[in-house]
Structure formats: C-alpha cells, structure tokens
C-alpha cells in the first residue's frame, strides 16, 4: 500500500510541471516573451530549456525513469524560478504578496522533489535508481 501511495505522490508532485510544459510547448513565443520581459539573456534558448525542464524532467519523474537525477535538476530549476520570476522581495503591494505565495509553493514543491531524489522513485517505476 505505501509503495502505491508513494507512486501516486510522485505523480502529483510533477503534474504541475507536465501540464505547464505541455502548454508552453503549444505557445513557445509566449515563453520567449516572458523570459525576455524579465531581462534575461538568450530568451529563446532559456524558453526552450524551460519547456524541456518542465515537460521532459516532469515526465521522467512521472515514469520513474532516472527520477533521482531528474528530481534534483527540476528542484534546481524550480529554485531558479523563485529568484528570477517570483522575487517578491523586490516588489510591493499585491504583486509582492502574490509572488511570495508562488515562491512558497515552489519551495514546497522543491521539498517533494528532494524527497524523490533521496528515496528514489519507488517500486512502481521504469527503473528504481
């Protein structure tokens, strides 16, 4: 029972990334615009990496294929989104409050990803590394 619950939890941690990555794949120009709007260099490259990280790493974790490595990489990506996109400490008013919530949500997701990295994908996975 606990292995089944862990597998469901592994899926729930990454469903956000898989859905978001698929949506970004359907409209990459919007991702490029968002990245460029933050003043980051090479927006087309970063937009492609964003889509690859969310969709690719999310699917690897969901399938339990190299889930430990994918979880560490996706945790790093998620932390970077806090610094570059949800930097509430440099905002004020409603924007600061909204982005603080988003940053805290991302920190919680990082915790779940690091748990997967620590214990592996569980019994119901393509590989158990």
Secondary structure as UniProt FT lines:
FT   HELIX           2..26
FT   HELIX           28..37
FT   TURN            38..39
FT   HELIX           43..51
FT   HELIX           52..57
FT   HELIX           58..63
FT   HELIX           67..85
FT   HELIX           88..90
FT   HELIX           93..119
//
